[in-house]
Amino acid sequence: MLALIPPGLAGAQGEIAGRVTTSDSVRVPVVGAEAVIPRLQRAVVTDSLGRFRMKDLPVGWYTLVIRAVGFRAESSTVEVLRDETLSLEVKLSQSIATALPERVVTATEEGMPARLAEFIERRKVGIGHFINRDQLAKAEGGQRQTGDLIAVVPGVRAQRGGSKIWISSARASSEGKCAFCRMSPLQLDRADFLAGARPACYMDVYLDGRLVFDSTHPENGLFDVNALQPAYLAGIEVYSSAAQVPAKYNRTSGGCGVLLIWTR
């Protein structure tokens, strides 16, 4: 189900902003859902609140596709107007499981799925810090959340706002200002700022290999790692400095590090 909400204040020229949730009454944000405009070959993924934003779109009519693993894809025709922000509310229904022919799968280390091979290989090399399934399992159903597990990793600072936790590099000045990036409170998303977020050296965040928080655009919303419960995760990689980041994920060499989160 995809419904239009009346546009709010005019934003950047040709902009689409939206939120993706489950279609049930709970309306849980769908993290890492992909919003795609095939005609423009543009795609973004949702953050920890299920939000996405596409900026600088040419004026015109487009087919917008919203898809996520485990859900039925939804598509709709939308019109992008000059100097207006089109706001969308997208509800995804879970897909019906289909029986597949029996296959014999050789388990990887600790029973992890084969797609986590790069996580396992990097862990063997030992560069960076790793939280494995055993550690995550111990946090299930307890008082510790995903952010609490990451917060104890050396070189990490957990920025807290209520039940939310945003992850930044600990390399900051004693005044709490970011020493490795240029940021003012005005660069933060208003909702994050009101929730307690402050300027910091926030890490890039990847979910199953897809960028879900771009540290160069904090105004699009920070990534709340507590939105992902330990029970749904297979492993976490933390690289607190640019020198540690695997080349595949080192986009900017900005010094704030990278957080890789892998689901089960």
C-alpha positions as CSV (number, residue, x, y, z in Angstrom):
1,M,0.0,0.0,0.0
2,L,1.4,3.4,-1.0
3,A,-0.4,6.5,0.0
4,L,0.4,10.2,-0.7
5,I,0.6,12.7,2.1
6,P,0.0,16.4,1.3
7,P,3.4,18.0,0.8
8,G,4.9,20.0,3.6
9,L,7.1,23.1,3.3
10,A,8.9,23.4,0.0
11,G,12.3,21.7,0.1
12,A,15.0,21.2,-2.4
13,Q,14.0,21.3,-6.0
14,G,12.6,18.0,-7.2
15,E,12.6,16.1,-3.9
16,I,10.9,13.0,-2.6
17,A,10.9,12.2,1.1
18,G,9.2,9.2,2.6
19,R,8.9,6.6,5.4
20,V,8.5,2.8,5.0
21,T,6.8,0.7,7.6
22,T,5.1,-2.7,7.9
23,S,1.5,-2.8,6.9
24,D,0.3,-4.2,10.2
25,S,-1.1,-2.2,13.1
26,V,2.3,-2.0,14.8
27,R,3.7,0.0,11.9
28,V,7.4,-1.1,12.5
29,P,9.9,0.9,10.4
30,V,11.5,-1.2,7.6
31,V,15.2,-0.6,7.9
32,G,17.3,-1.0,4.7
33,A,14.4,-0.9,2.3
34,E,15.3,0.3,-1.1
35,A,13.5,3.2,-2.9
36,V,14.2,3.1,-6.6
37,I,13.4,5.3,-9.6
38,P,14.3,2.9,-12.5
39,R,14.1,5.6,-15.2
40,L,16.7,7.8,-13.5
41,Q,18.7,4.9,-12.1
42,R,18.5,6.5,-8.7
43,A,18.2,4.4,-5.5
44,V,18.4,5.1,-1.8
45,V,17.9,3.0,1.3
46,T,15.9,3.7,4.4
47,D,17.5,4.6,7.8
48,S,16.8,3.2,11.2
49,L,13.4,5.0,11.3
50,G,12.4,3.7,7.9
51,R,13.0,7.1,6.3
52,F,14.4,7.9,2.9
53,R,15.0,11.0,0.8
54,M,15.8,11.6,-2.8
55,K,17.1,15.1,-3.7
56,D,17.7,17.0,-6.9
57,L,15.3,15.1,-9.1
58,P,14.2,16.4,-12.5
59,V,10.6,17.6,-12.7
60,G,8.3,15.0,-14.2
61,W,6.3,11.8,-13.8
62,Y,8.1,8.6,-12.5
63,T,7.5,5.1,-11.3
64,L,8.8,4.7,-7.8
65,V,9.5,1.2,-6.5
66,I,9.9,0.3,-2.8
67,R,11.3,-3.1,-2.0
68,A,12.8,-4.9,0.9
69,V,13.9,-8.5,1.6
70,G,11.0,-10.5,3.1
71,F,8.3,-8.0,1.8
72,R,6.3,-7.6,-1.4
73,A,7.5,-4.8,-3.5
74,E,5.2,-1.8,-4.0
75,S,5.3,0.7,-6.9
76,S,3.4,3.9,-7.7
77,T,3.5,6.7,-10.3
78,V,4.5,10.0,-8.7
79,E,4.9,13.5,-10.0
80,V,8.0,15.5,-9.0
81,L,7.3,19.2,-9.0
82,R,9.7,22.1,-9.0
83,D,10.7,23.5,-5.6
84,E,8.4,21.1,-3.8
85,T,9.0,18.0,-1.6
86,L,6.7,15.1,-2.3
87,S,6.0,13.2,1.0
88,L,5.1,9.5,0.9
89,E,4.0,7.0,3.4
90,V,4.7,3.4,2.2
91,K,3.4,0.3,3.9
92,L,5.0,-3.0,2.9
93,S,3.3,-6.4,3.4
94,Q,5.4,-9.4,4.2
95,S,5.8,-11.8,1.4
96,I,4.4,-15.3,1.6
97,A,7.1,-17.9,2.0
98,T,7.5,-20.3,-1.0
99,A,8.5,-23.9,-0.6
100,L,11.8,-24.5,-2.4
101,P,13.4,-27.8,-3.4
102,E,15.6,-29.4,-0.7
103,R,19.2,-28.3,-1.0
104,V,22.3,-29.4,1.0
105,V,24.2,-26.4,2.3
106,T,27.6,-26.6,3.8
107,A,27.6,-24.4,6.9
108,T,30.2,-21.7,7.3
109,E,32.0,-20.9,10.5
110,E,29.6,-20.9,13.5
111,G,26.7,-21.7,11.3
112,M,26.7,-18.3,9.6
113,P,25.0,-17.9,6.2
114,A,27.4,-18.1,3.2
115,R,26.7,-14.4,2.4
116,L,28.7,-13.6,5.6
117,A,31.9,-15.0,4.1
118,E,33.6,-11.5,4.1
119,F,32.7,-11.0,7.7
120,I,34.3,-14.3,8.6
121,E,37.4,-13.6,6.5
122,R,38.0,-10.2,8.0
123,R,37.5,-11.5,11.5
124,K,40.3,-14.0,10.8
125,V,42.6,-11.2,9.7
126,G,41.9,-9.4,13.0
127,I,41.8,-5.8,11.8
128,G,38.9,-4.0,13.4
129,H,36.6,-5.2,16.1
130,F,33.9,-7.9,15.7
131,I,30.7,-8.8,17.6
132,N,29.7,-12.3,16.7
133,R,26.4,-14.3,16.9
134,D,27.4,-15.7,20.3
135,Q,27.8,-12.3,21.8
136,L,24.5,-11.1,20.2
137,A,22.7,-14.2,21.5
138,K,23.7,-13.4,25.1
139,A,22.0,-10.0,24.7
140,E,18.7,-11.4,23.5
141,G,15.8,-10.7,25.7
142,G,17.9,-8.9,28.3
143,Q,18.7,-5.4,29.3
144,R,21.4,-4.9,26.7
145,Q,20.6,-3.6,23.3
146,T,22.6,-3.5,20.1
147,G,24.0,-0.1,20.9
148,D,25.1,-1.2,24.3
149,L,27.2,-4.0,22.7
150,I,28.8,-1.6,20.2
151,A,29.4,1.1,22.9
152,V,32.1,-0.9,24.7
153,V,34.2,-1.3,21.5
154,P,37.5,0.6,21.8
155,G,37.5,3.8,19.8
156,V,33.7,4.2,19.8
157,R,31.5,6.8,21.4
158,A,27.8,6.0,21.8
159,Q,25.7,9.2,21.5
160,R,22.5,8.6,23.5
161,G,19.1,10.1,23.1
162,G,16.4,8.4,25.2
163,S,16.3,4.8,23.9
164,K,18.3,5.7,20.8
165,I,22.0,5.2,20.3
166,W,24.0,6.7,17.4
167,I,27.6,5.6,16.9
168,S,30.5,7.9,16.4
169,S,34.3,7.8,16.6
170,A,35.7,8.5,20.1
171,R,38.3,10.8,18.5
172,A,36.8,14.1,19.4
173,S,37.9,17.1,21.5
174,S,37.2,17.4,25.2
175,E,34.5,20.0,24.4
176,G,32.6,17.3,22.5
177,K,33.1,18.9,19.1
178,C,34.1,16.7,16.2
179,A,37.8,16.9,15.6
180,F,37.8,15.1,12.3
181,C,34.7,16.6,10.5
182,R,33.1,20.0,10.2
183,M,29.7,19.9,11.6
184,S,27.3,22.4,13.3
185,P,24.0,21.6,15.1
186,L,22.2,23.0,12.0
187,Q,23.6,20.1,10.0
188,L,21.8,17.5,12.1
189,D,18.2,16.4,11.3
190,R,15.9,18.4,13.6
191,A,14.3,15.3,15.0
192,D,17.7,13.8,15.9
193,F,18.8,17.1,17.5
194,L,15.6,17.3,19.6
195,A,16.1,13.7,20.7
196,G,19.6,14.5,22.0
197,A,22.0,14.1,19.1
198,R,24.9,16.6,19.0
199,P,27.7,17.2,16.5
200,A,30.1,14.3,16.5
201,C,32.3,12.2,14.2
202,Y,29.5,9.8,13.2
203,M,30.5,6.6,11.4
204,D,29.2,5.5,8.0
205,V,26.7,2.6,8.6
206,Y,26.2,-0.3,6.2
207,L,23.4,-2.9,6.6
208,D,24.1,-6.2,4.7
209,G,26.6,-4.3,2.6
210,R,24.3,-1.4,1.7
211,L,25.0,2.2,2.9
212,V,22.1,3.2,5.2
213,F,23.8,6.2,6.8
214,D,26.1,8.5,4.9
215,S,28.2,10.5,7.4
216,T,28.6,13.3,4.8
217,H,24.9,14.0,5.0
218,P,23.8,13.9,8.7
219,E,20.9,16.1,7.8
220,N,19.2,13.1,6.3
221,G,18.9,11.5,9.7
222,L,21.3,9.6,11.9
223,F,21.1,5.8,12.2
224,D,19.8,4.4,15.5
225,V,21.5,1.1,16.0
226,N,19.0,0.2,18.7
227,A,16.4,-0.1,15.9
228,L,18.0,-3.4,15.1
229,Q,17.5,-6.0,17.9
230,P,20.3,-8.5,18.7
231,A,18.1,-11.4,17.8
232,Y,17.9,-10.4,14.2
233,L,21.7,-9.9,13.7
234,A,24.4,-12.3,12.7
235,G,27.5,-10.1,13.3
236,I,28.8,-6.5,13.5
237,E,32.1,-5.0,12.4
238,V,33.4,-1.8,13.8
239,Y,36.2,0.2,12.3
240,S,36.9,3.3,14.3
241,S,39.4,4.9,12.0
242,A,39.9,5.3,8.3
243,A,43.1,3.3,8.5
244,Q,41.2,0.2,9.5
245,V,38.3,0.4,7.1
246,P,38.2,-2.3,4.3
247,A,38.9,-0.7,0.9
248,K,35.4,-1.8,-0.2
249,Y,33.8,0.5,2.3
250,N,36.3,3.3,2.5
251,R,34.4,6.0,0.5
252,T,35.7,9.2,1.9
253,S,38.7,8.5,4.2
254,G,37.1,11.0,6.4
255,G,38.5,9.5,9.6
256,C,35.2,8.8,11.4
257,G,35.2,5.1,10.7
258,V,32.6,2.6,9.5
259,L,30.0,0.3,11.1
260,L,29.1,-2.9,9.2
261,I,25.9,-4.7,10.4
262,W,24.9,-8.1,9.1
263,T,21.5,-9.6,9.6
264,R,20.7,-13.3,10.0
